[in-house]
């Protein structure tokens, strides 16, 4: 029987355990602090059929996600909107965005790298600005912000007050980006997912559940394969 892998987050929950299938298909168990590993494992095994069905649904959504070929007319996500890619005969080494993506035809072979570089540039600017603004609003402070190439996590926060975001977050709608920013900044105050943590998220971003729902339904689209 195939082993089920999962992450455990210990919280101040009273008695119950909860399973969460993340937007990337990974599994998280939220458990009261004193719950034993054996009890968690039994709980996961009891939910095996449910987990298999949710995993199957995630794989199906991922399979249906369009595979990028970098062809003229193909559309690429930027803040949740799909913009066409057009080729030009002009000699330019850069990818240009003017309500559509424009790339020199001779650089088609470098299209993927150029797109990633472009997304990284936007992420460095946009995510720093948003993080700075929300940090002031939330009364927290981060020391540094890094843009990563993570394929599964959409954000992380370290005890050294470093926040990390993947460049592909730029593909998500603005309201989802804002939620991820607030989520990670809230960890500067609470390095867990306790009630206090979610209270701080909710006070800053009351519609965060809408963003979470979007990620559950569309998170598989935030890929660049």
ChimeraX attribute file (.defattr): number of C-alpha atoms within 10 A of each C-alpha:
attribute: neighborCount
match mode: 1-to-1
recipient: residues
	/A:1	3
	/A:2	4
	/A:3	7
	/A:4	12
	/A:5	10
	/A:6	15
	/A:7	12
	/A:8	13
	/A:9	15
	/A:10	17
	/A:11	17
	/A:12	15
	/A:13	14
	/A:14	9
	/A:15	10
	/A:16	9
	/A:17	17
	/A:18	14
	/A:19	18
	/A:20	15
	/A:21	16
	/A:22	16
	/A:23	21
	/A:24	22
	/A:25	19
	/A:26	15
	/A:27	19
	/A:28	16
	/A:29	18
	/A:30	20
	/A:31	23
	/A:32	16
	/A:33	13
	/A:34	10
	/A:35	15
	/A:36	10
	/A:37	11
	/A:38	9
	/A:39	12
	/A:40	17
	/A:41	15
	/A:42	11
	/A:43	15
	/A:44	21
	/A:45	14
	/A:46	11
	/A:47	12
	/A:48	14
	/A:49	11
	/A:50	13
	/A:51	18
	/A:52	12
	/A:53	11
	/A:54	16
	/A:55	17
	/A:56	13
	/A:57	13
	/A:58	23
	/A:59	15
	/A:60	12
	/A:61	15
	/A:62	19
	/A:63	11
	/A:64	11
	/A:65	15
	/A:66	13
	/A:67	12
	/A:68	13
	/A:69	10
	/A:70	18
	/A:71	13
	/A:72	16
	/A:73	13
	/A:74	15
	/A:75	18
	/A:76	19
	/A:77	17
	/A:78	18
	/A:79	16
	/A:80	18
	/A:81	12
	/A:82	14
	/A:83	17
	/A:84	16
	/A:85	20
	/A:86	18
	/A:87	18
	/A:88	13
	/A:89	9
	/A:90	10
	/A:91	11
	/A:92	14
	/A:93	12
	/A:94	16
	/A:95	20
	/A:96	17
	/A:97	13
	/A:98	7
	/A:99	10
	/A:100	16
	/A:101	19
	/A:102	18
	/A:103	26
	/A:104	18
	/A:105	16
	/A:106	15
	/A:107	17
	/A:108	15
	/A:109	10
	/A:110	14
	/A:111	19
	/A:112	16
	/A:113	12
	/A:114	18
	/A:115	19
	/A:116	16
	/A:117	15
	/A:118	16
	/A:119	18
	/A:120	20
	/A:121	13
	/A:122	15
	/A:123	22
	/A:124	16
	/A:125	10
	/A:126	14
	/A:127	23
	/A:128	18
	/A:129	12
	/A:130	14
	/A:131	21
	/A:132	18
	/A:133	11
	/A:134	20
	/A:135	18
	/A:136	10
	/A:137	10
	/A:138	18
	/A:139	11
	/A:140	15
	/A:141	16
	/A:142	16
	/A:143	8
	/A:144	11
	/A:145	17
	/A:146	16
	/A:147	19
	/A:148	16
	/A:149	14
	/A:150	14
	/A:151	13
	/A:152	16
	/A:153	16
	/A:154	22
	/A:155	19
	/A:156	17
	/A:157	19
	/A:158	13
	/A:159	9
	/A:160	10
	/A:161	17
	/A:162	17
	/A:163	23
	/A:164	22
	/A:165	25
	/A:166	21
	/A:167	24
	/A:168	24
	/A:169	27
	/A:170	22
	/A:171	23
	/A:172	22
	/A:173	17
	/A:174	16
	/A:175	17
	/A:176	24
	/A:177	22
	/A:178	18
	/A:179	22
	/A:180	23
	/A:181	25
	/A:182	22
	/A:183	23
	/A:184	23
	/A:185	29
	/A:186	26
	/A:187	22
	/A:188	23
	/A:189	16
	/A:190	15
	/A:191	14
	/A:192	16
	/A:193	17
	/A:194	14
	/A:195	13
	/A:196	14
	/A:197	17
	/A:198	17
	/A:199	14
	/A:200	19
	/A:201	23
	/A:202	16
	/A:203	11
	/A:204	17
	/A:205	17
	/A:206	12
	/A:207	14
	/A:208	21
	/A:209	13
	/A:210	13
	/A:211	20
	/A:212	17
	/A:213	13
	/A:214	16
	/A:215	19
	/A:216	16
	/A:217	13
	/A:218	17
	/A:219	23
	/A:220	20
	/A:221	20
	/A:222	22
	/A:223	18
	/A:224	14
	/A:225	9
